[in-house]
Amino acid sequence: MKDLTQGPLIRHILTMAIPIAIGMIFQTLYYLIDLYFIGGLGANALAGVGAAGNATFLVLALTQVLGVGTVALISQAVGRKDREEANIIFNQSLTLALVCGLAVLVLGYSLARTYMGTVSSDAETIAAGLVYLNWYMPGLALQFALVAMGSALRGTGIVQPTLVVQLLSVIVNAFLAPILIAGWLTHHPMGVAGAGLASTLALLAGVLTLWIYFRRLEHYVGFDRKLMAPRWRDWGRMLSIGLPAGGEYALMFVFSAIIYWAIRDFGADAQAAFGASSRLVQGLILPAMAVAFAAGPIVGQNFGAGLVDRVRACFSGAMLLISMLMVPLALFVYWRAEGLIGYFAKDPEVIGLGVQFLHIVCWGFIAQGAIFTCSSVFQGLGNTQPALLSSAVRLFTFAMPVVWLSTQSGFRIELVWYFSVGSTFIQALVSLLLLRRQFAHRLIPAIAS
């Protein structure tokens, strides 16, 4: 356990953010390795895996419910020096992870075909997406155990073991991707099925490694079968904090699904360009997100300890650091857009559409950084409903005009990207206003008490 209620806040943010950033760089490599080999399979495979990958936002939504609730409650328990409470929450999160993993397997295999038929009209794209999901679904189920254990460690202020696990997962995926996707050594390429299987096996290696760490090295929180029997009150506490945060990712799924639906008449090239470019952006901004993620447990521990001035200072420091990262990243993406997308797409039409996407959306990076930071602070305060509200505002301001425009003659694909950036700035403004309101309602009463 690491005490984050003492010492310089910027140093705490950097101390936690640097390992998280390194881990997210590994996660970026995870994205890019898959994208590189899938891109070599053609536009239909790229479009199918991109559309199928969007469904993972629903799984991320559920893992966020689990992870955010776990981090918030454990970090606040650590701030109060309540080790017993931290252990109860950890073991309850493991039980909830098992239930969610089983649910994903059942629902995922049942609804995959319906989903792919909704977001794409191309038979080859649909087929590629279904094959990918069939092999990746067990890996999605394993995410819950990984998140439960990693979130418990983050709540106690420890991030290094999760970093090692992420590195291991990237190494396993990097080793298996060319073998399973392209048939290196075996001369039996599995194509998109190999991409799904490589990801599943990499996640399995990560879960097993983190489980061994908890069994042998972790001493503040640990496995206890007696504490794993469902406790509905604690589930309710985790869900009340986590559900709004999970709702954010569910809305992201809806957001991307609307894009796939709106551009499907532009063909597989357009969907492949969006799938590759958006996945590239997700990978590139992960290191910057590390700063925002680091703020959550720091805010949680200081809020739990009643140190409200440090909560405000943590937000200000995180915003400064993430802005310093996002601005140069946006400039780099704009400058090197063609080179970046060219690594993962070979068709000139896909590359051209991808460059257009990157040139527009990169200007929303700074607003995205503000959204991430506010969301993490909401998590630390134990109230994630404002983050869900700001996400809903973005979805509404994006979906209404885009759905209407897509039915009009002369509809151009770049209009989708412009409305995406505009709605991002609206969400950032709403998030900042809601955070200001939270500070007024929750921190001032804390000072008075």
C-alpha positions as CSV (number, residue, x, y, z in Angstrom):
1,M,0.0,0.0,0.0
2,K,1.2,3.5,-0.9
3,D,0.1,6.6,1.1
4,L,-0.9,9.3,-1.4
5,T,-2.1,11.8,1.3
6,Q,1.4,13.2,2.0
7,G,4.0,14.8,-0.2
8,P,4.0,16.9,-3.4
9,L,1.0,16.1,-5.6
10,I,2.7,16.6,-8.9
11,R,5.3,14.1,-7.8
12,H,2.6,11.6,-6.8
13,I,0.8,12.1,-10.2
14,L,4.0,11.5,-12.1
15,T,5.1,8.6,-9.9
16,M,1.9,6.8,-10.7
17,A,1.4,8.1,-14.2
18,I,4.8,7.1,-15.6
19,P,4.4,3.4,-14.9
20,I,0.8,3.6,-16.1
21,A,2.0,5.4,-19.2
22,I,4.6,2.8,-19.9
23,G,1.9,0.2,-19.5
24,M,-0.3,2.1,-21.9
25,I,2.5,2.3,-24.4
26,F,2.7,-1.4,-24.3
27,Q,-1.1,-1.5,-24.8
28,T,-0.6,0.9,-27.8
29,L,1.9,-1.7,-29.2
30,Y,-0.8,-4.3,-28.6
31,Y,-3.2,-2.3,-30.8
32,L,-0.7,-1.5,-33.5
33,I,0.7,-5.0,-33.9
34,D,-2.8,-6.4,-34.5
35,L,-3.6,-3.5,-36.8
36,Y,-0.4,-4.0,-38.9
37,F,-1.1,-7.7,-39.6
38,I,-4.8,-7.3,-40.1
39,G,-4.2,-4.4,-42.5
40,G,-2.3,-6.8,-44.7
41,L,-5.5,-9.0,-45.1
42,G,-7.3,-6.3,-47.1
43,A,-10.0,-3.7,-46.6
44,N,-12.8,-6.1,-45.8
45,A,-10.8,-7.8,-43.0
46,L,-9.8,-4.3,-41.6
47,A,-13.4,-3.1,-41.7
48,G,-14.8,-6.3,-40.2
49,V,-12.3,-6.4,-37.3
50,G,-12.8,-2.6,-36.7
51,A,-16.6,-3.0,-36.5
52,A,-16.3,-6.1,-34.3
53,G,-13.7,-4.3,-32.1
54,N,-16.3,-1.6,-31.5
55,A,-18.4,-4.2,-29.7
56,T,-15.6,-4.4,-27.1
57,F,-16.7,-1.0,-25.8
58,L,-19.6,-2.8,-24.3
59,V,-17.2,-5.1,-22.5
60,L,-15.1,-2.1,-21.5
61,A,-18.3,-0.5,-20.1
62,L,-18.8,-3.5,-17.8
63,T,-15.1,-3.6,-16.8
64,Q,-15.4,0.1,-16.0
65,V,-18.3,-0.6,-13.7
66,L,-16.2,-3.1,-11.9
67,G,-12.9,-1.3,-12.0
68,V,-14.1,2.2,-11.1
69,G,-16.2,0.9,-8.2
70,T,-13.2,-1.1,-6.9
71,V,-10.6,1.8,-7.2
72,A,-12.9,4.3,-5.6
73,L,-13.9,2.2,-2.6
74,I,-10.5,0.7,-2.0
75,S,-8.7,4.0,-2.3
76,Q,-11.1,5.7,0.1
77,A,-10.7,2.7,2.5
78,V,-6.9,3.1,2.3
79,G,-7.2,6.8,3.0
80,R,-9.2,5.9,6.2
81,K,-6.6,3.2,7.1
82,D,-9.3,0.5,6.9
83,R,-7.6,-2.6,5.6
84,E,-10.5,-4.9,6.4
85,E,-12.9,-2.9,4.2
86,A,-10.3,-2.9,1.3
87,N,-10.1,-6.7,1.5
88,I,-13.9,-7.1,1.4
89,I,-14.2,-4.9,-1.6
90,F,-11.4,-6.7,-3.4
91,N,-12.9,-10.1,-2.9
92,Q,-16.4,-8.9,-3.8
93,S,-15.0,-7.5,-7.0
94,L,-13.5,-10.9,-7.9
95,T,-16.9,-12.5,-7.5
96,L,-18.6,-9.9,-9.6
97,A,-15.8,-10.4,-12.2
98,L,-16.7,-14.1,-12.5
99,V,-20.4,-13.3,-13.0
100,C,-19.8,-10.6,-15.6
101,G,-17.3,-12.9,-17.5
102,L,-19.9,-15.7,-17.8
103,A,-22.6,-13.2,-18.9
104,V,-20.3,-11.8,-21.7
105,L,-19.7,-15.3,-23.1
106,V,-23.4,-16.2,-23.2
107,L,-24.6,-12.8,-24.6
108,G,-21.6,-12.3,-26.9
109,Y,-22.0,-15.5,-28.8
110,S,-25.8,-15.1,-29.0
111,L,-25.8,-11.5,-30.4
112,A,-22.7,-11.2,-32.5
113,R,-24.4,-11.9,-35.8
114,T,-27.2,-9.4,-35.1
115,Y,-24.7,-6.7,-34.2
116,M,-22.5,-7.2,-37.3
117,G,-25.5,-7.2,-39.6
118,T,-26.6,-3.8,-38.1
119,V,-23.3,-1.9,-38.6
120,S,-22.3,-3.3,-42.0
121,S,-24.0,-4.1,-45.3
122,D,-21.0,-5.9,-46.8
123,A,-21.1,-9.7,-46.5
124,E,-17.4,-10.2,-46.4
125,T,-17.0,-7.5,-43.8
126,I,-19.7,-9.2,-41.6
127,A,-18.1,-12.6,-42.0
128,A,-14.7,-11.3,-41.0
129,G,-16.1,-9.5,-37.9
130,L,-18.0,-12.7,-36.8
131,V,-14.9,-14.9,-37.1
132,Y,-12.8,-12.4,-35.1
133,L,-15.4,-12.1,-32.3
134,N,-15.8,-15.9,-32.1
135,W,-12.1,-16.3,-31.2
136,Y,-11.8,-13.1,-29.1
137,M,-14.8,-13.6,-26.9
138,P,-13.0,-15.8,-24.3
139,G,-10.4,-13.0,-24.0
140,L,-13.1,-10.4,-23.4
141,A,-14.5,-12.6,-20.6
142,L,-11.0,-12.8,-19.0
143,Q,-10.8,-8.9,-19.0
144,F,-12.9,-8.8,-15.9
145,A,-10.5,-10.8,-13.7
146,L,-7.6,-8.7,-15.0
147,V,-9.5,-5.5,-14.2
148,A,-10.6,-6.6,-10.7
149,M,-7.0,-7.4,-9.7
150,G,-5.4,-4.4,-11.4
151,S,-7.9,-2.0,-10.0
152,A,-7.4,-3.2,-6.5
153,L,-3.7,-2.6,-6.8
154,R,-4.3,0.9,-8.3
155,G,-6.6,1.7,-5.4
156,T,-3.8,1.0,-2.9
157,G,-1.4,3.2,-5.0
158,I,0.6,0.3,-6.6
159,V,0.9,0.2,-10.4
160,Q,4.1,-1.7,-11.1
161,P,2.7,-5.3,-11.1
162,T,0.0,-4.3,-13.6
163,L,2.8,-2.7,-15.8
164,V,4.7,-6.0,-15.8
165,V,1.5,-7.9,-16.8
166,Q,0.8,-5.5,-19.6
167,L,4.3,-6.0,-20.9
168,L,3.9,-9.7,-20.8
169,S,0.6,-9.5,-22.7
170,V,2.2,-7.4,-25.4
171,I,5.1,-9.8,-25.7
172,V,2.8,-12.8,-26.0
173,N,0.6,-11.0,-28.5
174,A,3.6,-9.8,-30.5
175,F,4.9,-13.3,-30.7
176,L,1.6,-15.0,-31.6
177,A,0.2,-12.4,-34.0
178,P,2.5,-13.1,-37.0
179,I,2.3,-16.9,-36.3
180,L,-1.5,-17.1,-36.0
181,I,-2.5,-14.3,-38.4
182,A,0.1,-14.6,-41.2
183,G,1.2,-18.2,-40.7
184,W,4.8,-17.5,-39.9
185,L,6.7,-20.7,-39.0
186,T,3.5,-22.8,-39.3
187,H,2.6,-21.9,-42.9
188,H,-1.1,-22.1,-41.9
189,P,-2.4,-18.6,-41.6
190,M,-5.6,-18.2,-39.6
191,G,-6.3,-14.6,-40.7
192,V,-8.7,-12.6,-38.5
193,A,-9.3,-15.8,-36.4
194,G,-5.6,-15.7,-35.5
195,A,-5.9,-12.1,-34.4
196,G,-8.7,-13.0,-32.0
197,L,-6.9,-16.1,-30.7
198,A,-3.7,-14.2,-30.2
199,S,-5.4,-11.6,-28.1
200,T,-7.2,-14.2,-26.0
201,L,-4.1,-16.1,-25.3
202,A,-2.2,-12.9,-24.4
203,L,-5.0,-12.0,-21.9
204,L,-4.9,-15.4,-20.4
205,A,-1.2,-15.1,-19.8
206,G,-1.8,-11.7,-18.1
207,V,-4.5,-13.1,-15.8
208,L,-2.4,-16.0,-14.7
209,T,0.6,-13.8,-14.0
210,L,-1.4,-11.3,-11.9
211,W,-3.0,-14.2,-10.0
212,I,0.4,-15.6,-9.1
213,Y,1.5,-12.1,-7.9
214,F,-1.4,-11.8,-5.6
215,R,-0.9,-15.3,-4.2
216,R,2.8,-14.8,-3.5
217,L,3.7,-11.1,-3.1
218,E,0.7,-8.9,-2.4
219,H,0.0,-8.5,1.4
220,Y,-2.4,-5.5,1.8
221,V,-5.3,-7.1,0.0
222,G,-5.6,-10.8,-1.0
223,F,-7.8,-13.7,-1.9
224,D,-10.1,-14.9,0.9
225,R,-12.9,-17.4,0.0
226,K,-14.9,-16.4,3.0
227,L,-15.1,-12.9,1.7
228,M,-16.1,-13.9,-1.8
229,A,-19.6,-15.0,-1.0
230,P,-21.9,-12.3,-2.5
231,R,-22.6,-9.3,-0.3
232,W,-25.4,-7.4,-2.0
233,R,-24.7,-4.2,-0.1
234,D,-21.1,-4.1,-1.3
235,W,-22.2,-5.0,-4.8
236,G,-24.6,-2.1,-4.6
237,R,-21.9,0.3,-3.5
238,M,-19.6,-0.7,-6.3
239,L,-22.3,-0.6,-8.9
240,S,-23.6,2.8,-7.7
241,I,-20.2,4.3,-8.4
242,G,-19.3,2.1,-11.4
243,L,-22.5,2.0,-13.4
244,P,-22.3,5.7,-14.5
245,A,-18.7,5.2,-15.5
246,G,-19.6,2.0,-17.4
247,G,-22.4,4.0,-19.0
248,E,-19.7,6.3,-20.4
249,Y,-18.2,3.4,-22.4
250,A,-21.6,2.1,-23.3
251,L,-22.3,5.4,-24.9
252,M,-19.0,5.3,-26.6
253,F,-20.1,2.0,-28.2
254,V,-23.4,3.6,-29.3
255,F,-21.4,6.6,-30.6
256,S,-19.1,4.4,-32.8
257,A,-22.0,2.2,-33.9
258,I,-23.8,5.3,-35.2
259,I,-20.7,6.3,-37.1
260,Y,-20.4,2.8,-38.7
261,W,-24.1,2.9,-39.5
262,A,-23.9,6.5,-41.0
263,I,-20.9,5.7,-43.2
264,R,-21.8,2.2,-44.3
265,D,-23.1,3.3,-47.7
266,F,-19.7,4.8,-48.4
267,G,-18.4,1.1,-48.6
268,A,-15.9,-1.1,-47.0
269,D,-13.0,1.3,-47.7
270,A,-14.7,4.0,-45.6
271,Q,-15.4,1.6,-42.7
272,A,-11.8,0.3,-43.0
273,A,-10.4,3.8,-42.8
274,F,-12.5,4.7,-39.8
275,G,-11.7,1.4,-38.0
276,A,-8.0,1.7,-38.6
277,S,-7.7,5.4,-37.9
278,S,-9.9,5.3,-34.7
279,R,-8.0,2.4,-33.4
280,L,-4.7,4.2,-34.1
281,V,-6.0,7.3,-32.2
282,Q,-7.0,5.1,-29.3
283,G,-3.5,3.7,-29.1
284,L,-1.8,7.1,-29.5
285,I,-3.7,8.8,-26.7
286,L,-3.3,6.0,-24.2
287,P,-0.1,7.4,-22.7
288,A,-1.7,10.8,-22.2
289,M,-4.6,9.1,-20.5
290,A,-2.2,7.7,-17.9
291,V,-2.0,11.1,-16.2
292,A,-5.8,11.3,-15.9
293,F,-5.9,7.7,-14.6
294,A,-3.3,8.5,-12.0
295,A,-5.4,11.3,-10.6
296,G,-8.3,9.0,-9.6
297,P,-6.7,7.0,-6.7
298,I,-4.9,10.2,-5.5
299,V,-8.1,12.1,-5.3
300,G,-9.8,9.1,-3.6
301,Q,-7.2,8.8,-0.9
302,N,-7.1,12.5,-0.1
303,F,-10.9,12.8,-0.2
304,G,-11.2,9.8,2.1
305,A,-8.7,11.5,4.5
306,G,-10.6,14.8,4.3
307,L,-7.8,16.7,2.6
308,V,-10.0,18.7,0.2
309,D,-7.3,21.3,-0.8
310,R,-5.2,18.5,-2.1
311,V,-8.1,17.2,-4.1
312,R,-8.4,20.6,-6.0
313,A,-4.7,20.8,-6.4
314,C,-4.6,17.3,-7.9
315,F,-7.1,18.2,-10.5
316,S,-5.2,21.3,-11.5
317,G,-1.9,19.4,-11.7
318,A,-3.4,16.6,-13.8
319,M,-5.0,19.1,-16.2
320,L,-1.7,20.9,-16.7
321,L,0.3,17.7,-17.3
322,I,-2.3,16.2,-19.7
323,S,-2.5,19.4,-21.7
324,M,1.3,19.4,-22.1
325,L,1.0,15.9,-23.6
326,M,-2.1,16.3,-25.8
327,V,-1.1,19.5,-27.6
328,P,2.1,18.2,-29.2
329,L,0.4,14.8,-29.9
330,A,-2.3,16.6,-31.9
331,L,0.3,18.5,-33.9
332,F,2.3,15.3,-34.5
333,V,-0.8,13.4,-35.7
334,Y,-1.7,16.2,-38.1
335,W,1.8,16.4,-39.5
336,R,2.4,12.7,-39.9
337,A,-1.2,11.5,-40.6
338,E,-0.4,9.9,-44.0
339,G,2.7,8.1,-42.7
340,L,0.8,6.8,-39.6
341,I,-2.2,5.4,-41.4
342,G,0.1,4.1,-44.2
343,Y,1.7,1.6,-41.9
344,F,-1.6,-0.2,-41.4
345,A,-3.6,0.3,-44.6
346,K,-2.3,-0.5,-48.1
347,D,-5.3,0.6,-50.3
348,P,-4.9,4.3,-51.5
349,E,-8.6,5.0,-51.0
350,V,-8.4,3.7,-47.3
351,I,-5.3,5.8,-46.7
352,G,-6.9,9.0,-48.1
353,L,-10.0,8.6,-46.0
354,G,-7.9,7.8,-43.0
355,V,-5.8,11.0,-43.4
356,Q,-8.9,13.1,-43.7
357,F,-10.2,11.6,-40.4
358,L,-6.9,12.2,-38.6
359,H,-6.6,15.7,-39.8
360,I,-9.9,16.6,-38.4
361,V,-10.2,14.7,-35.1
362,C,-6.7,15.5,-33.8
363,W,-7.9,19.0,-33.0
364,G,-10.2,17.5,-30.3
365,F,-7.3,15.9,-28.4
366,I,-7.1,18.7,-25.8
367,A,-10.8,18.6,-25.1
368,Q,-10.5,14.8,-24.8
369,G,-7.8,15.3,-22.2
370,A,-10.0,17.5,-20.1
371,I,-12.8,14.9,-20.3
372,F,-10.4,12.1,-19.1
373,T,-9.2,14.2,-16.2
374,C,-12.6,15.2,-15.0
375,S,-13.9,11.6,-15.3
376,S,-11.0,10.4,-13.2
377,V,-11.6,13.0,-10.5
378,F,-15.3,12.1,-10.4
379,Q,-14.2,8.5,-9.8
380,G,-12.0,9.5,-6.9
381,L,-14.8,11.5,-5.4
382,G,-17.0,8.4,-5.6
383,N,-19.7,10.0,-7.8
384,T,-19.5,9.1,-11.5
385,Q,-22.9,10.3,-12.5
386,P,-21.7,13.7,-13.8
387,A,-19.3,11.9,-16.2
388,L,-22.2,9.8,-17.6
389,L,-24.3,13.0,-18.0
390,S,-21.5,14.7,-20.0
391,S,-21.2,11.6,-22.3
392,A,-24.9,11.6,-22.9
393,V,-24.8,15.3,-23.9
394,R,-22.0,14.5,-26.4
395,L,-24.0,11.6,-27.9
396,F,-27.1,13.7,-28.2
397,T,-25.3,16.7,-29.9
398,F,-23.6,14.3,-32.3
399,A,-26.2,11.7,-33.1
400,M,-29.2,13.9,-33.8
401,P,-27.6,16.0,-36.6
402,V,-25.5,13.1,-38.1
403,V,-28.4,10.7,-38.3
404,W,-30.5,13.5,-40.0
405,L,-27.7,14.5,-42.4
406,S,-27.0,10.9,-43.4
407,T,-30.5,10.8,-44.9
408,Q,-30.0,13.9,-47.0
409,S,-28.6,14.2,-50.6
410,G,-25.1,15.5,-50.8
411,F,-24.1,13.9,-47.4
412,R,-20.3,13.9,-47.1
413,I,-18.3,11.7,-44.8
414,E,-16.2,14.5,-43.4
415,L,-19.3,16.1,-41.8
416,V,-19.3,13.1,-39.4
417,W,-15.8,13.9,-38.3
418,Y,-16.5,17.6,-37.8
419,F,-19.6,16.9,-35.7
420,S,-17.5,14.4,-33.7
421,V,-14.9,17.1,-32.8
422,G,-17.6,19.7,-32.0
423,S,-19.4,17.3,-29.7
424,T,-16.1,16.5,-27.9
425,F,-15.6,20.2,-27.0
426,I,-19.2,20.4,-25.8
427,Q,-18.6,17.4,-23.6
428,A,-15.4,18.9,-22.2
429,L,-17.2,22.1,-21.3
430,V,-20.1,20.2,-19.6
431,S,-17.6,18.0,-17.7
432,L,-15.7,21.1,-16.3
433,L,-18.9,22.8,-15.3
434,L,-20.2,19.6,-13.5
435,L,-16.8,19.1,-11.7
436,R,-17.0,22.7,-10.5
437,R,-20.4,22.0,-9.1
438,Q,-19.2,18.8,-7.5
439,F,-16.3,20.7,-5.8
440,A,-18.8,23.2,-4.4
441,H,-21.2,20.6,-3.1
442,R,-18.8,18.0,-1.8
443,L,-15.6,19.7,-0.8
444,I,-17.0,22.8,1.0
445,P,-19.2,20.6,3.3
446,A,-16.2,18.4,3.9
447,I,-14.3,21.5,5.1
448,A,-17.1,22.5,7.4
449,S,-17.3,19.1,9.0
